[in-house]
Amino acid sequence: MSKFLLLSFLSAYWSVKSNESNFCEKGSGSCATGADIRSGSSPTQERRDHMVNNVDFQGTKAKDAYEAATNVNYFYNYAFIAEQKKMLSDHIRMKAYHSAIFDNKDYFQGKVVLDVGAGSGVLSMWCAQAGAAHVYAVEYTDMALHARELIARNGLSDRVTVIQSSMEDVELGEGVRVDAIVSEWMGLLLFRESMLDTVIYARDNFLKPGGTMWPSHAAMYWSMISAETDRQEMEMELTEAEASFQEFVTAMQIDYGLDYEYWREKYRSENENYYVYNAVWRELQMQEMVGEAAQIGAWDLSRVTAEQVQGVEKTSFRLSVPELMRGSEGEVRRTPRPLSLSGFAGWFTVQFNGSNEFPAARPVELSTAPEMGYTHWGQEVCFLRHALSVYAGDTVSGSMSMTRRKDNKRTYQIELTVIMNTTQIGPYIYDISE
């Protein structure tokens, strides 16, 4: 691998990070506002990351350097206390894991547990407090140093061993197998970041036969939304970006005697891909939801393979526009005639059900659905280029698939096709970048 290429990419990423805005925390006042927010990243950072993800790298060395930089960038985030604090302040996330462990102590008392991607060690400490005989907390980043200190200060060092390593390089000792694996591996729209690959590796190499996965199951959902304020803001930003190009072309011709008209269509396409065909992190409100969601996929984490979590195969959906919707004050009201269908949103759930052989005494579900309130995962929204007019009783069908990018295994793309009154719209490709 070219050291120059690698250092160039790392320099670009670190430059972005050094100018990055504070991480987004609800109520902290540290987030930028508007539809351009991508899970707490600044608009400048988001745009640069999106453009980097869409570079067509030529040559093996360039691709190797890019992939190495991508991995460094991914792990870099989780070494920051601010990032860990954001996740620890997500109370829906925290309460679900806490309940799953302490309401099902029989799965942990006297057991050996493996925590994959332990972060600050919170899940490891809870497992130890629930009676685990020993917990191996595996964390790749320097957050492992903080975890070791936090575990010591909570008096649990005798039962929790922190291992700073990638999971794939861990050696627990000859013949060592664990009774349970805990991990908070979920990314945006469940699969982004591709950490589930690592959890599956840990399961296949370290979990005893009959051992349990926490969480044990996962599912993905897809729904219609009506959020015209944000969609129109996106459309306005796109229009302004395109309008500025004529000024640029004129200035280049007058000031420097150069013709840059050739760029017009490419510039339009580039901006449309960024402003429109880029999935947006949103904390949706109930009045923006249109009808019931469709389940797109479901996975049993004790059996799913690494190949099966490369994405979501093309899945058909059929959604109905309801007679009644929620209002901005929570009241029930009749669906507007017509209603503007702005796009679609996806989210996920994970379940802590124990195993088929030994079901959990008290199953727990962690849901990132809009009705549950804020989570740091939010929902991923795919806005339509132009809103559709729909009426109560209408059926909107189509298909959705989700595939891992070939140039960046930690990010995904959604392919969306919509069918309305026998007219097909799309397919359109949306990046899930941040």
C-alpha positions in Angstrom: 0.0 0.0 0.0 1.2 3.5 -0.8 2.1 5.3 2.4 1.6 8.6 0.7 -2.0 7.6 -0.4 -2.8 6.4 3.1 -1.4 9.5 4.8 -3.4 11.7 2.4 -6.7 10.0 3.2 -6.0 10.0 6.9 -5.0 13.7 6.7 -8.3 14.5 5.0 -10.4 12.6 7.6 -8.5 14.1 10.6 -8.8 17.6 9.1 -12.6 17.0 9.0 -12.6 15.7 12.5 -10.6 18.6 13.9 -13.2 21.0 12.6 -16.2 18.9 13.5 -19.1 20.3 15.5 -20.0 18.8 18.9 -21.9 15.5 18.8 -25.6 15.8 18.7 -27.3 15.2 22.1 -31.0 15.9 22.6 -31.5 19.0 24.6 -27.8 20.0 24.6 -28.2 22.8 22.1 -25.1 21.5 20.3 -26.8 20.3 17.1 -27.1 22.2 13.9 -30.7 22.3 12.7 -32.5 21.4 9.5 -33.0 18.4 7.3 -29.3 18.3 6.4 -28.3 16.9 9.9 -27.0 13.3 9.6 -26.9 11.9 13.1 -25.0 14.7 14.7 -22.4 15.3 11.9 -21.9 18.8 10.7 -23.3 19.7 7.2 -19.7 20.4 6.0 -18.4 17.0 7.3 -21.5 15.2 5.9 -21.0 16.6 2.5 -17.4 15.8 2.4 -18.0 12.2 3.6 -20.7 11.8 1.0 -18.4 13.0 -1.8 -15.5 10.8 -0.6 -17.9 7.8 -0.6 -18.8 8.4 -4.2 -15.3 8.7 -5.6 -14.5 6.1 -8.2 -11.1 5.0 -7.0 -8.9 3.6 -9.7 -6.2 1.1 -8.8 -5.7 -1.3 -6.0 -3.4 0.9 -4.0 -5.9 3.8 -3.9 -8.7 1.5 -2.9 -6.6 -0.1 -0.2 -5.6 3.3 1.2 -9.2 4.4 1.1 -10.5 1.3 2.9 -7.8 1.7 5.6 -8.7 5.4 6.1 -12.4 4.4 6.3 -11.7 1.9 9.1 -9.5 4.4 11.0 -12.3 7.0 10.7 -14.9 4.5 11.9 -13.0 3.5 15.0 -11.7 7.1 15.6 -15.2 8.3 16.5 -15.7 5.7 19.3 -12.5 6.7 21.1 -14.1 10.0 22.1 -15.8 10.4 25.5 -18.4 12.7 23.7 -19.5 9.8 21.4 -19.7 7.4 24.3 -21.6 10.0 26.4 -24.1 10.4 23.5 -24.9 6.7 23.5 -25.0 6.5 27.3 -27.4 9.4 27.4 -29.8 7.5 25.1 -32.2 6.3 27.8 -34.3 4.1 25.5 -31.1 2.2 24.6 -29.9 2.1 28.1 -33.1 1.0 29.7 -33.6 -1.8 27.2 -30.2 -3.3 27.8 -30.4 -2.8 31.6 -33.8 -4.5 31.7 -32.7 -7.3 29.4 -29.7 -8.2 31.7 -31.2 -7.6 35.2 -34.7 -9.0 34.4 -33.0 -12.2 33.1 -30.2 -12.8 35.6 -30.4 -16.6 35.2 -28.7 -16.2 31.9 -25.7 -14.4 33.5 -25.3 -15.7 37.1 -22.2 -17.8 37.2 -21.8 -17.5 33.4 -18.9 -16.4 31.3 -19.8 -13.5 29.0 -18.2 -11.9 26.0 -18.9 -8.1 25.4 -18.2 -7.3 21.7 -17.3 -3.7 21.1 -17.4 -2.9 24.8 -16.9 0.9 24.6 -16.9 2.3 28.1 -17.7 -1.1 29.5 -21.2 -0.4 30.7 -22.7 -3.7 29.4 -19.8 -5.6 30.9 -20.3 -4.0 34.3 -24.0 -4.7 34.2 -23.3 -8.4 33.4 -20.9 -8.6 36.3 -23.4 -6.9 38.7 -26.0 -9.4 37.5 -23.8 -12.2 38.7 -21.6 -13.2 35.8 -18.6 -15.3 36.8 -16.4 -13.5 34.3 -16.8 -11.0 31.5 -14.4 -10.4 28.6 -14.8 -6.9 27.4 -13.3 -6.5 23.9 -12.8 -2.9 22.7 -10.5 -2.0 19.7 -10.1 1.8 20.5 -8.3 3.6 23.3 -11.7 3.7 25.0 -10.5 0.4 26.4 -8.2 2.4 28.7 -11.2 4.3 30.1 -13.3 1.2 30.4 -10.5 -0.5 32.5 -10.4 2.5 34.8 -14.2 2.8 35.1 -14.5 -1.0 35.8 -11.9 -0.6 38.5 -13.6 2.4 40.1 -16.9 0.4 40.2 -15.1 -2.5 42.0 -15.5 -5.0 39.2 -11.9 -5.6 38.0 -11.8 -9.1 39.5 -14.6 -10.2 37.2 -14.2 -8.1 34.1 -11.1 -8.4 31.8 -10.7 -5.6 29.3 -9.0 -6.7 26.1 -7.9 -3.9 23.7 -8.0 -5.7 20.3 -10.1 -6.3 17.3 -12.4 -9.2 17.9 -10.9 -11.1 15.0 -7.5 -11.0 16.7 -8.6 -11.9 20.2 -7.3 -15.0 21.9 -9.3 -15.9 25.1 -7.1 -19.0 25.7 -7.1 -22.5 24.4 -10.6 -24.0 24.5 -12.2 -21.0 26.2 -15.9 -20.6 25.2 -18.5 -18.3 26.6 -22.1 -18.8 27.7 -23.4 -15.5 26.4 -22.5 -12.7 24.0 -23.7 -9.1 24.6 -23.1 -6.3 22.1 -24.6 -3.0 21.0 -23.7 -3.4 17.4 -26.6 -1.7 15.6 -26.0 1.2 13.2 -28.3 3.5 11.3 -31.1 1.5 9.8 -29.7 -1.5 11.7 -26.8 -2.5 9.4 -24.8 0.6 8.8 -21.2 0.3 10.1 -21.3 -3.5 9.5 -20.4 -4.3 13.1 -22.8 -7.3 13.0 -20.1 -9.1 10.9 -17.8 -9.0 14.0 -20.5 -10.2 16.3 -21.2 -13.2 14.0 -17.5 -13.9 14.0 -17.5 -13.9 17.8 -20.5 -16.1 17.9 -19.0 -18.7 15.5 -15.7 -18.8 17.3 -16.4 -18.3 21.0 -20.0 -19.1 21.9 -20.7 -22.5 23.4 -23.4 -24.7 21.8 -26.7 -23.6 23.3 -25.2 -20.2 24.3 -27.3 -17.0 24.0 -27.1 -13.8 22.0 -28.1 -10.4 23.6 -29.9 -9.1 21.6 -31.2 -12.3 20.0 -33.3 -11.0 17.1 -33.6 -8.0 14.9 -36.2 -6.6 12.4 -36.4 -3.6 10.0 -39.5 -1.5 9.2 -40.5 0.8 6.3 -43.2 3.5 6.3 -44.6 6.4 4.4 -44.1 10.0 5.7 -45.5 13.4 5.1 -42.8 16.0 6.1 -43.1 18.7 3.4 -41.3 21.4 5.4 -38.1 19.4 5.3 -38.6 18.1 1.8 -39.2 21.6 0.5 -36.1 22.8 2.3 -34.1 20.1 0.6 -35.6 21.2 -2.7 -34.8 24.8 -2.1 -31.2 24.0 -1.3 -30.9 22.0 -4.5 -32.4 24.9 -6.5 -30.0 27.4 -5.0 -27.0 25.2 -5.7 -28.0 24.8 -9.3 -28.7 28.5 -9.7 -25.3 29.4 -8.5 -23.7 27.4 -11.4 -24.7 30.0 -14.0 -23.0 32.7 -12.0 -19.9 30.5 -11.8 -19.9 29.8 -15.6 -20.3 33.5 -16.4 -17.5 34.5 -14.0 -15.1 31.9 -15.4 -15.8 33.1 -19.0 -15.5 36.9 -18.2 -12.7 36.8 -15.6 -10.5 34.0 -17.0 -11.6 33.4 -20.6 -12.5 29.7 -19.9 -15.6 27.8 -20.9 -16.9 25.5 -18.0 -20.3 24.8 -19.5 -19.3 21.2 -19.8 -19.7 20.8 -16.1 -23.4 21.9 -15.9 -25.1 18.5 -16.2 -22.5 16.7 -14.0 -22.8 19.4 -11.4 -26.6 19.1 -11.4 -26.4 15.3 -11.1 -23.8 15.6 -8.3 -26.0 18.0 -6.3 -29.1 16.0 -6.9 -27.4 12.9 -5.5 -26.3 14.8 -2.5 -29.4 16.8 -1.7 -32.1 14.3 -2.8 -30.7 10.8 -3.0 -28.9 10.8 0.3 -30.8 9.2 3.3 -31.3 11.7 6.1 -31.2 11.2 9.8 -34.4 12.4 11.3 -36.2 12.3 14.7 -39.7 12.0 13.1 -42.8 13.2 14.9 -46.0 11.2 15.0 -47.9 13.7 12.9 -45.5 13.0 10.1 -46.2 9.3 9.9 -48.6 8.0 7.3 -50.3 4.7 8.1 -48.8 1.5 9.5 -45.2 0.4 8.7 -44.3 -2.8 6.8 -41.7 -5.2 8.1 -38.9 -5.4 5.5 -36.8 -8.1 7.2 -36.2 -10.1 10.3 -33.1 -12.0 11.6 -32.4 -14.6 14.2 -28.9 -13.6 15.5 -28.2 -17.1 16.7 -28.4 -18.5 13.2 -27.9 -15.6 10.6 -24.7 -15.8 8.6 -22.3 -13.0 7.6 -23.4 -13.4 4.0 -27.1 -12.8 5.0 -26.3 -9.5 6.7 -24.6 -8.0 3.6 -27.9 -6.1 3.2 -31.6 -6.6 2.5 -32.7 -8.4 -0.6 -35.3 -6.7 -2.8 -38.5 -6.8 -0.7 -41.9 -5.7 -1.8 -44.1 -3.5 0.4 -47.7 -2.5 0.2 -48.8 0.5 2.4 -52.2 2.1 2.9 -53.0 5.7 3.4 -55.2 5.8 6.6 -58.5 7.6 7.1 -57.2 9.2 10.3 -53.8 10.6 11.3 -52.2 12.2 14.4 -52.2 16.0 14.6 -49.3 18.2 15.9 -50.9 18.2 19.4 -51.4 14.5 19.4 -55.1 14.7 18.5 -56.6 12.3 16.0 -57.8 14.1 12.8 -59.0 13.1 9.3 -56.3 12.7 6.7 -55.9 15.8 4.6 -57.3 15.7 1.0 -55.0 15.5 -0.7 -52.0 14.5 1.5 -48.5 15.2 0.3 -46.4 12.0 0.5 -42.9 13.3 1.0 -41.0 10.1 1.1 -40.3 7.0 3.2 -38.6 6.2 6.5 -36.9 3.2 7.9 -36.1 2.1 11.5 -35.4 -1.1 13.4 -36.1 -3.1 16.5 -34.0 -5.7 18.4 -35.4 -8.2 20.8 -33.8 -9.8 23.9 -35.6 -13.2 23.9 -33.0 -15.5 25.1 -32.8 -18.6 22.9 -35.4 -21.0 21.4 -34.3 -23.7 23.9 -34.3 -21.3 26.9 -36.6 -18.4 26.3 -36.0 -15.2 28.4 -38.1 -15.0 31.6 -38.9 -11.4 30.6 -38.4 -10.6 26.9 -37.4 -7.0 26.2 -37.6 -5.1 22.9 -35.6 -2.0 21.9 -37.4 -0.1 19.3 -36.3 3.0 17.3 -39.8 3.6 15.9 -40.9 7.3 16.0 -43.6 6.6 18.6 -40.9 5.5 21.1 -39.3 9.0 21.2 -35.7 10.0 20.8 -32.9 7.5 20.2 -29.5 8.4 18.8 -30.2 6.1 15.9 -33.3 8.1 14.9 -34.9 7.1 11.6 -33.5 7.2 8.1 -35.6 9.2 5.6 -35.6 8.9 1.8 -37.3 12.0 0.5 -38.9 11.9 -3.0 -37.7 14.4 -5.5 -41.3 15.5 -5.9 -44.1 14.9 -3.4 -47.0 12.6 -4.4 -50.6 13.6 -3.8 -52.5 10.7 -2.1 -55.9 10.2 -0.5 -57.2 8.2 2.4 -57.8 4.6 1.2 -55.0 4.8 -1.5 -52.5 2.0 -1.7 -48.8 2.8 -2.3 -46.7 -0.2 -3.2 -43.1 -0.8 -4.4 -39.9 -2.4 -3.4 -36.9 -1.6 -1.2 -33.4 -3.2 -1.1 -30.3 -2.4 0.9 -26.8 -3.3 -0.3 -23.4 -2.7 1.1 -21.2 -0.4 -0.9 -18.3 -2.1 -2.6 -15.9 0.8 -1.9 -16.8 1.1 1.8 -18.1 -2.0 3.6 -19.4 0.1 6.5 -21.9 2.1 4.4 -25.0 1.0 2.5 -27.3 2.1 -0.3 -31.0 1.8 -0.6 -32.7 1.1 -3.9 -36.3 2.3 -3.8 -39.1 1.8 -6.4 -42.6 3.3 -5.8 -45.8 2.3 -7.6 -48.8 4.6 -7.5 -51.9 4.0 -9.6 -49.9 1.6 -11.8 -47.3 4.2 -12.5 -43.7 3.2 -11.4 -41.5 5.9 -9.9 -37.8 5.0 -9.8 -35.8 3.0 -9.0 -33.8 5.6 -7.1 -30.5 4.9 -5.2 -30.0 6.6 -1.8 -26.7 6.6 0.2 -26.8 5.9 3.9 -23.7 7.8 4.7 -24.3 9.4 8.1 
